[in-house]
Amino acid sequence: MSSPKRTSQSGLYVLVSLFVVGLVAGLFAIAYAWRVRELRQTDSTSTAAAISQSIQQLDATQTAFAIAAVLTSTPIPSHTPLPPTLTYTPSSTPTVTLTGTQTPTLTATSTNTFTPTFTFTATYTPSNTATPTVTPSPSLTPSITPTLIQPSLAPTSVEGVNPSGEDDTLTVLLIGSDKRPNDPAYRTDVLVIVLVNKTKGTVNMLSLPRDLYVYIPDYGYDRINTASLHGDLMDYEGGGPALLEATIQYNLGITIDRYAKVNFTGFESIIDTLDGIDMVVDCQLQDYRLKADDLNPNLPANWILVTLNPGLHHMNGSTALWYARSRVTTSDFDRNRRHQMLLRAMWEQFSAKNLWGSIPDLWSEFQDTIETDLSLPEILSLVSIGVNLDPRMIESHYISRNDVTDFTTNQGAMVLKMRPAAIQQVVQEFLTPPTQNRLFNENPDIEIVNASGIEGMDVVAQQRLAWEGLVATINAEPVEETVEQSTIYDFTGDTKGSSVDVLVRAMGLQNSDVTVKPDPNRAVDYRIVLGQAYYPCTGLPQVE
């Protein structure tokens, strides 16, 4: 079962200004070097052993560089010696508390019925007609002996697909890299494909898991987040991004027109330049972080366990980066979802500060930060689309847990193997313009009343519905008393083909929580009254 379509709020308007989207998307990457630092080891021997397990499929050349880079870095503390009595209030955010609520595991359901005419033929069974090519991995220094790539017969590539028939479209690959200066080893842990339909004025996004096990042309099977590195090492024509684009074309059938690649350097300063962002947190997040950015990370006493509860939080650059990078208590699937939520929050702030006219200045300022084959005229040509974009015309798509299976390679690496039929449906939904979505055509009027007694929960519910393609308004009138259970009031009386099923699922409720009160003179079609028991993390299709 593939992931359903989800539409973001108006904060994603400027996603179509792909320069800034590419800039910030890549800054959400979980740096490979940071992954090693999160091992919290303090001696070189145990660090090297942990690195060996972490990088798994790097060849000898890449492994040597990775280990050398880490063993010369500064170790950071273990979690265990942290004092149990520390408390912490993040700067520019609500007070956090230590709680233990766990995020539930839920399954996505699909509402899309669009069926393109292309044939999807992905397979992991090698083709007998292919000729293997043995290619040495080049050494970055004369002292390291190149390692021959193991021969691998190439599978049948996926037939190329046309996103939208005769429509004028632009497909851009946003790449988030953990590459650091003078460090040859890197991964591309954030991969988001953005499809802009200039004819219909729509934007679709598709996030790819970093551990997706794919066939890399001219190389063999490996994680998708290693394709760019392999392209650089083998001097692939066009470099790493070109091989990554070819890998996506080969395995998914999606042709990439342009790319934008950045690392996380400068992410905090961008957020701080925006005076922070208002972030809607729908699932509790718990992880360690420094009590202050200027503290010594080598001292265990400087670390604290922070819990971010559901609600509306104002985040500075440091907190936003911590929120984007964390996966200790969640998963890569949930992290991909948070990346797009952060994008939305950044764009809401971008729009609120009316920075449209600053795009040329931003382009000049970040020339050293972003690597892209997009031109400034191309970016500026998309601004008018973003300004006039209906929030329901922007959709987010993901490859979810249900679309893949766990797989262990011969080298012992844990990867994600695609389910061909499920991936086909994900691609179909990604290529479907939002105008073909039934919920868009139905366009119900929805009102949210916050009777939970928890400030900001109405905003959280509003955003949750936005991912389902539903636009809701918030009733700001004071509520006389709180209620325990949430209720959906249906004033249409038309249960057949209505949006009530989507509302029930999105709000994590049951059919018994729906009260039908047909009213021909109704001001709204549905009213959702939030109770104290409302937990927004319930019903999320992308949480593992």
Buried (B, 14 or more C-beta within 10 A) or exposed (E): BBBBBBBBBBBBBBBBBBBBBBBBBBBBBBBBBBBBBBBBBBEEEEBBEBBEEBBBBBBEBBBBBBBBBBBEEEBBBEEEEBEEEEEBEBEBBBEBEEEEEEBEEBEBBBBBEEEBEBEBEBEBEBEEEEEEEEBBBEBBEEEBEBBEBEEBBBBBBBEEBBBBEEEEBBBBBBBBBBBBEEBBBBBBBBBBBBBBBBEBBBBBBBBBBBBBBBBBBBBBBBBBBBBBBBBBBBEBEEBBBBBBBBBBBBBBBBBBBBBBBBBBBBBBEBBBBBEBBBBBBBBBBBBBBBBEBEEEBEEBEBBBBBBBBBBBBBBBBBBBBBBBBBBEBBBBBBBBBBBBBBBBBBBBBBBEEEBBEEBEEBBEBBEEBBBBBBEEEBBBBBBBBBEEBBBBBBBBBBBBBBBBEEBEBEEEBEBBBBBBEBBBBBBBBBBBBBBBBEBBEBEBBBBBBBBBEBEBBBBBBBBBBBBBBBBBEEBEEEBEEEBEBBBBBBBBEEEEEBBBBBBBBBBBBEEEBBEEEEEEEBEBBBBBBBBBEBBBBBBBBBBB
